[in-house]
Amino acid sequence: MKKYRLNKGFITQKVGSKTTVFSGEDSILYTFNNTASFIFNGLKLGWEKSKIIQGLVEKYGVKRTTAASDIEDFIKQLKTKKILS
């Protein structure tokens, strides 16, 4: 299982059910919806993808294949924005 880590220069904060990530270097604020927050927090906690997938299936009633695809897409976006490595 690959572990992801938050890159330096980013500050995260939970606001209600949403998560915000602030890039100190670029002065950009990202706000994640409930689903993205769930995935992001799972990644930060070092959960295996299978645990995050199962959580999405149970919490949001999506198919496992949809959840797995959403996680991969979200991780790619986080890497593109250099939030995760």
C-alpha positions in Angstrom: 0.0 0.0 0.0 1.4 3.3 -1.0 1.4 6.0 1.7 0.8 9.6 0.8 1.9 12.6 2.7 1.0 16.2 2.7 3.7 18.3 1.2 5.3 21.2 3.2 3.7 24.6 2.8 0.1 23.4 3.1 -2.2 24.0 6.0 -5.3 22.0 6.4 -8.4 22.7 8.5 -11.7 21.0 9.0 -14.7 23.4 8.6 -17.9 21.6 9.4 -18.0 18.6 7.1 -15.6 20.2 4.6 -11.8 20.4 4.5 -9.8 23.4 3.4 -6.2 23.3 2.3 -4.2 26.5 2.1 -1.1 26.7 -0.1 1.3 29.2 1.6 3.5 29.2 -1.4 0.8 30.1 -3.9 -1.7 31.8 -1.6 -4.4 29.5 -2.9 -7.2 28.1 -0.8 -8.8 24.8 -1.8 -12.1 23.7 -0.3 -13.1 20.0 -0.5 -16.7 18.9 -0.4 -17.8 16.1 1.9 -16.7 13.2 -0.4 -13.3 14.8 -1.1 -12.8 15.5 2.6 -13.5 11.9 3.4 -11.0 10.7 0.9 -8.4 13.3 1.9 -8.7 12.6 5.6 -8.4 8.9 5.0 -5.2 9.5 3.0 -3.8 11.7 5.7 -4.5 9.0 8.3 -2.7 6.4 6.2 -5.7 4.3 5.4 -5.5 1.7 2.7 -7.4 2.5 -0.4 -9.7 -0.5 0.2 -10.8 1.1 3.6 -11.5 4.4 1.9 -13.4 2.6 -0.9 -15.5 0.7 1.7 -16.2 3.9 3.6 -17.4 5.6 0.4 -19.6 2.7 -0.4 -21.2 2.6 3.1 -21.5 6.4 3.6 -22.6 7.5 0.1 -24.1 4.3 -1.4 -21.8 4.3 -4.5 -20.5 1.3 -6.4 -17.0 0.0 -5.5 -15.8 0.7 -9.0 -17.1 4.3 -8.9 -15.5 4.8 -5.5 -12.1 3.4 -6.7 -12.1 5.5 -9.8 -13.0 8.7 -7.8 -10.2 8.1 -5.4 -7.7 7.6 -8.2 -8.9 10.8 -9.9 -8.7 12.8 -6.7 -5.2 11.6 -5.9 -4.1 12.6 -9.4 -5.5 16.1 -8.8 -3.8 16.4 -5.4 -0.5 15.4 -7.0 -0.9 17.8 -9.9 -1.5 20.6 -7.4 1.5 19.3 -5.4 -0.6 18.9 -2.3 0.3 15.2 -1.9 3.4 13.3 -2.7 
